[in-house]
Amino acid sequence: MKFLCDENVRVDLAAHLRSLGYDVERSSGGTSDSDVAARARKERRALLTHDSDLAYIVRFPPLAHSGIIILRFHPPRLPALVD
């Protein structure tokens, strides 16, 4: 599985996913939601984010993406995210 981590996703979560054998890339800082979603769609990656704006299905229709996973943990500590 291929993932694109939004800039707000912890670096150690991306590293953990890589250690499990997943193909993980990160978006650069300051990239708009639309651009991040477009990159994920183009590269056929599931998008990992903490940004609930990406849950707006009219703007980001689920069938147009390989997946948008919104992580809603506070605080976003690695053990909770891994579980």
Secondary structure, 3 states (H helix, E strand, C coil): CEEEECCCCCHHHHHHHHHCCCEEEECCCCCCHHHHHHHHHHCCCEEEECCHHHHCCCCCCHHHCCCEEECCCCCCCHHHHHC
